[in-house]
Amino acid sequence: MPADPALALAEHVCGTTFAALPASAVSATKRDILDTLGAALGGSVAPGVAELARVVTHWGGREESSLSLTPPNRFSAVWGELGGTSRLIQ
């Protein structure tokens, strides 16, 4: 076993080409990405999301994250993660 398992994993990942990936893994990944984007789009207009965006903007803090699919609001990553339960964070 190598001294650093993380290094062995990183070397394996870096040495893997797209062509070496199984078609089933590529297909599943594409489906999961589309599913995530669809959920984010649907969640962006869910009840309470606009109110949550206003609250976390009001709370303020360091402007280090934003919520996708909303007017440009910037707020701390902690509050952004709270909003991320409703939709994606950029």
N, C-alpha and C positions, 0 to 999 in steps of 0.2 A: 504494500500500500504506500502511495507517495506520502511524503511528509505533509503536504498541504492538499487535502482533497478538493478544496475550492479551486486551486490552481489546475488540477487535473481536469476538473469539470470545465473550467474556462478554456483550457486548451482544446478540449474536445468540441465545445460549442464553436469556438473560433475556427476550427478546422473543418467544420461541417458546411457543405455547400447546399444551395437550394436544390440542386439536382439530386442530392443524396437523400432528401426528405421523402418519406413515403407519401404517395398521392392522398392517402386517407388523412394524414396529418395536415396537409395543405388544405384539403377540402374542409376539415373540421375547424381549422383556424379561420378560414374565410367566413364560414357560417357563424362562428362565435363573434367575429368582428362586426358583421352585419347585425347580429342579434343585439350586441351592445349599443351600436349606433341607433337602432330602432327603439330600444328601451329608453335611451337618452332623449330622443326626439319626442316620444310619447310622454315621458315623465316631465318634460320641460313645460308642459301646459297642464299638469295635474293640479288639482285644488291645493292651495297653500304654498305652492312653489314661489309665486311672485312675492307673497308676503314674507317668506323665508329669505329671499334675496334682499328685500328691503331691510329686514332686521339685521342680517349679518353686515350689510353695508353701513347701517347706523352704528353698529358696535365698533366699527373702525379697526384700527390696528395697522400693521405693516402691509402695504399693498403688494402681496407676493403671489396671489392666485386670482382666478376669475372663473365665473360659471359660464359654461358654453350656452349658446342659444338664448342669451338674455342681452339687454343693453349693456354696454361696457360698465361693469361694476368690478372694482378691485378691492380686495380685503385680505386679511391674514389667512395663511394656509389652514389654520385650525378651523376658522369659520367656513372656509372654502370646502373643507372636508365634510362639515355638517351639511352644507348644501349639496355636496357630492352624493349624499344618500338619495337625492332626488334626481340627479343628472350628472353628466360628466364634468370634470374639472379640466380646464386647459392647462 
